[in-house]
Amino acid sequence: MVRTLISWNVNGLRAVERKGFLTWLERERYDLVSLQETKISAETKLSESLREPPGYRAYWDYATEKKGYSGVACYAREDFLPERATSDFPEPVLTGEGRLLELDYDDFVFFNVYFPNGKASPARLRYKMDFYAAFLARLRKLRRAGRAVIFCGDVNTAHAEIDLARPKENSTISGFLPRERAWLDEVVAAGFVDTFRHFVKAGGHYSWWDQFTHARERNVGWRIDYFFASEDLLPKIRDAFILGDVLGSDHAPVGIKIEL
């Protein structure tokens, strides 16, 4: 069976609900929908339809120290539920800001991640790099244990010049710094495949656009939302894509199709 997995930074779950999110979810019936930047501190504050959409089971992680900040969620179809789900990790840097969900399926371990943004200050950039390092260590541990892995989310870094419209102008900006890009090189060296780039070699494909400059209308964007899969899963992945026509956020949903 071919399953469709989606990742979307919604820039506020309640905001995107007002823009037709639930209609989109009901129409498309994707098997697993991973959301970042939900900006909620408890699902009890959501509408019933968002807490548990018909046909789905919901999983949540919240920012515990700063309300209305960060947050991730997964909606899994009732016929595609994980054996286990957790947001509790032994690495302190991975907890506290509501950035990470781990779902354990028979065929792979799945991560939905909202990686930190390093633009605000040097301290936030250090936190981002620490988060990157801890997460990659966790991936490597799973791979040493023989587990296949998929991770998706807003990585908050464009990997190569082809992944943003204006690389030279942004070469000193967090999101395209050499040290951030080098981490993505490490991910690839650890045996993970950028699924979209595996299928699409051309440039001009982005997943985030600055709202204030109306950059989406001009397609002056960044590809910072990814699906990475361990190399052993690559034969099962049938497609990877960006849903650029889906509106409601400054990010577009991205996804893969995988045969399981």
C-alpha positions as CSV (number, residue, x, y, z in Angstrom):
1,M,0.0,0.0,0.0
2,V,1.3,3.5,-0.9
3,R,1.0,5.9,2.1
4,T,1.2,9.7,1.7
5,L,3.1,11.6,4.5
6,I,2.8,15.4,4.7
7,S,4.8,18.0,6.7
8,W,3.6,21.6,7.1
9,N,4.7,24.5,9.1
10,V,1.2,26.1,9.6
11,N,2.4,29.2,11.5
12,G,-0.4,28.9,14.0
13,L,-2.9,26.0,14.0
14,R,-5.9,28.1,15.0
15,A,-5.0,30.6,12.3
16,V,-4.8,28.0,9.6
17,E,-8.1,26.5,10.8
18,R,-9.8,29.8,9.9
19,K,-8.2,29.5,6.4
20,G,-9.7,26.1,5.5
21,F,-7.3,23.6,7.1
22,L,-9.9,21.1,8.2
23,T,-11.6,21.2,4.8
24,W,-8.2,20.5,3.2
25,L,-7.5,17.6,5.6
26,E,-10.9,16.0,5.1
27,R,-10.6,16.3,1.3
28,E,-7.1,14.9,0.9
29,R,-7.2,12.2,3.6
30,Y,-3.4,11.9,3.9
31,D,-2.1,9.0,6.0
32,L,0.1,11.1,8.3
33,V,0.1,14.9,8.6
34,S,2.9,16.4,10.6
35,L,2.5,20.1,11.6
36,Q,5.1,22.5,13.0
37,E,4.7,25.9,14.7
38,T,1.2,25.1,16.0
39,K,1.6,27.9,18.7
40,I,-0.6,26.2,21.2
41,S,0.1,25.2,24.8
42,A,-2.7,22.5,25.2
43,E,-5.0,20.8,22.8
44,T,-7.9,21.4,25.2
45,K,-7.9,25.0,23.9
46,L,-8.7,23.9,20.3
47,S,-11.9,23.1,18.6
48,E,-13.0,19.5,18.8
49,S,-12.4,19.0,15.1
50,L,-8.7,20.1,15.6
51,R,-8.2,18.0,18.7
52,E,-9.3,14.8,17.0
53,P,-10.3,15.2,13.3
54,P,-12.6,12.4,12.2
55,G,-10.7,9.4,11.1
56,Y,-7.4,10.5,12.7
57,R,-5.6,10.2,16.0
58,A,-3.7,13.2,17.2
59,Y,-0.3,13.4,18.9
60,W,1.1,16.7,20.4
61,D,4.2,18.4,21.8
62,Y,4.1,21.9,23.3
63,A,6.4,24.6,24.5
64,T,6.3,24.3,28.3
65,E,8.2,27.5,29.1
66,K,6.7,29.9,26.7
67,K,3.0,29.7,25.8
68,G,1.9,30.3,22.2
69,Y,5.3,29.4,20.9
70,S,6.6,26.6,18.8
71,G,4.7,23.3,19.1
72,V,4.3,20.3,16.8
73,A,1.5,17.8,16.1
74,C,0.9,14.7,14.1
75,Y,-2.5,13.5,12.7
76,A,-2.3,9.8,11.9
77,R,-5.0,7.9,10.0
78,E,-6.8,5.3,12.2
79,D,-5.4,2.6,9.9
80,F,-1.9,4.0,10.1
81,L,-1.2,4.4,13.8
82,P,2.2,4.1,15.3
83,E,3.1,1.4,17.9
84,R,4.4,4.1,20.2
85,A,4.6,7.9,20.2
86,T,6.7,10.1,22.5
87,S,7.9,13.7,23.0
88,D,10.0,12.9,26.0
89,F,13.8,12.5,25.2
90,P,16.8,12.1,27.4
91,E,18.6,14.9,25.6
92,P,17.6,18.2,27.5
93,V,18.1,20.4,24.4
94,L,15.5,18.4,22.5
95,T,12.8,19.0,25.1
96,G,11.1,22.1,26.6
97,E,10.3,24.0,23.5
98,G,7.7,21.6,21.9
99,R,9.8,20.8,18.9
100,L,9.9,17.1,18.5
101,L,7.6,14.1,18.2
102,E,8.8,10.5,17.6
103,L,6.4,7.9,16.2
104,D,7.5,4.3,16.1
105,Y,6.2,2.2,13.2
106,D,7.1,-1.4,12.3
107,D,9.0,-0.3,9.2
108,F,10.6,2.9,10.5
109,V,11.0,5.4,13.2
110,F,9.4,8.7,12.2
111,F,10.3,12.2,13.5
112,N,8.3,15.4,13.2
113,V,10.7,18.3,14.0
114,Y,10.4,22.0,14.2
115,F,14.1,22.9,14.2
116,P,15.1,26.2,15.9
117,N,15.6,29.5,14.1
118,G,19.0,31.1,14.7
119,K,18.3,34.6,13.4
120,A,17.3,36.3,16.7
121,S,20.6,36.3,18.5
122,P,24.0,34.5,18.8
123,A,22.5,32.6,21.7
124,R,19.6,31.3,19.6
125,L,22.1,30.3,16.9
126,R,24.1,28.3,19.5
127,Y,20.9,26.6,20.6
128,K,20.0,25.7,17.0
129,M,23.4,24.1,16.5
130,D,23.2,22.3,19.8
131,F,19.7,21.0,18.8
132,Y,21.1,19.9,15.4
133,A,23.9,18.0,17.1
134,A,21.7,16.2,19.6
135,F,19.2,15.3,17.0
136,L,21.8,13.8,14.6
137,A,23.3,11.8,17.5
138,R,19.8,10.3,18.1
139,L,19.5,9.5,14.4
140,R,22.9,7.8,14.4
141,K,22.0,5.8,17.5
142,L,18.8,4.5,15.8
143,R,20.7,3.6,12.6
144,R,23.3,1.7,14.7
145,A,20.4,-0.3,16.2
146,G,19.3,-1.2,12.7
147,R,16.2,1.0,12.5
148,A,15.1,2.7,9.3
149,V,14.3,6.4,9.9
150,I,12.3,9.2,8.3
151,F,12.3,12.7,9.6
152,C,10.5,15.7,8.3
153,G,9.8,19.3,9.3
154,D,10.9,22.9,9.1
155,V,14.7,22.6,9.2
156,N,15.2,26.4,9.1
157,T,18.2,26.0,6.8
158,A,18.5,25.8,3.0
159,H,21.1,23.2,2.1
160,A,22.6,24.4,-1.2
161,E,22.5,27.4,-3.4
162,I,19.8,25.7,-5.6
163,D,17.5,25.7,-2.5
164,L,17.0,29.5,-2.3
165,A,16.4,32.2,-4.8
166,R,19.1,34.6,-3.6
167,P,22.0,32.6,-2.1
168,K,24.7,35.3,-2.4
169,E,22.6,37.9,-0.6
170,N,21.8,35.5,2.2
171,S,25.3,33.9,2.7
172,T,25.8,35.7,6.1
173,I,22.2,35.2,7.3
174,S,21.2,32.4,9.7
175,G,19.4,29.9,7.6
176,F,22.2,29.7,5.0
177,L,25.3,30.0,7.1
178,P,28.2,27.6,6.3
179,R,28.0,25.9,9.7
180,E,24.2,25.3,9.3
181,R,24.6,23.9,5.8
182,A,27.5,21.7,7.0
183,W,25.1,20.1,9.4
184,L,22.9,19.0,6.5
185,D,26.1,17.7,4.8
186,E,26.6,15.6,8.0
187,V,23.0,14.3,7.7
188,V,23.6,13.1,4.1
189,A,27.0,11.6,5.1
190,A,25.2,9.7,7.9
191,G,23.2,7.9,5.2
192,F,20.1,10.1,4.8
193,V,18.5,11.2,1.5
194,D,16.8,14.5,0.8
195,T,13.8,12.9,-0.8
196,F,12.7,15.9,-2.8
197,R,16.1,16.5,-4.3
198,H,16.3,12.8,-5.2
199,F,13.3,13.2,-7.5
200,V,13.7,16.9,-8.6
201,K,17.1,18.2,-9.7
202,A,16.0,21.6,-11.0
203,G,15.9,24.9,-9.0
204,G,13.1,27.3,-8.5
205,H,11.2,25.0,-6.0
206,Y,10.7,26.6,-2.5
207,S,8.7,25.9,0.6
208,W,8.9,29.3,2.4
209,W,8.4,32.9,1.3
210,D,8.6,36.1,3.2
211,Q,5.1,37.4,3.7
212,F,6.0,41.1,4.2
213,T,7.7,41.4,0.8
214,H,5.0,39.4,-1.1
215,A,7.8,37.0,-2.1
216,R,5.5,34.1,-2.8
217,E,3.9,36.0,-5.7
218,R,7.4,36.4,-7.2
219,N,8.6,32.9,-6.1
220,V,11.6,34.5,-4.3
221,G,11.8,31.8,-1.6
222,W,13.7,29.2,0.4
223,R,13.4,25.4,0.5
224,I,13.7,24.8,4.2
225,D,11.1,22.2,4.7
226,Y,12.3,18.6,4.1
227,F,11.6,14.9,4.2
228,F,14.8,12.9,4.8
229,A,14.9,9.1,4.8
230,S,17.6,6.6,5.6
231,E,19.0,5.1,2.4
232,D,17.5,1.7,3.1
233,L,14.0,3.2,2.6
234,L,14.8,4.8,-0.7
235,P,13.5,1.9,-2.8
236,K,10.1,2.2,-1.2
237,I,9.7,6.0,-1.8
238,R,7.7,6.6,-4.9
239,D,7.6,10.4,-5.0
240,A,8.4,13.6,-3.1
241,F,6.8,16.9,-3.7
242,I,6.0,20.4,-2.6
243,L,2.3,21.5,-2.5
244,G,3.0,25.1,-3.5
245,D,-0.7,25.8,-4.3
246,V,-1.8,25.1,-0.8
247,L,-2.2,28.4,1.0
248,G,-2.8,29.4,4.6
249,S,0.8,29.8,5.9
250,D,4.0,31.4,4.8
251,H,5.2,27.8,4.3
252,A,3.9,25.2,1.8
253,P,3.2,21.6,2.7
254,V,5.8,19.1,1.6
255,G,5.4,15.3,1.3
256,I,6.4,11.9,0.2
257,K,4.7,8.8,-1.1
258,I,6.0,5.5,0.4
259,E,5.1,1.9,-0.3
260,L,4.7,-0.2,2.8
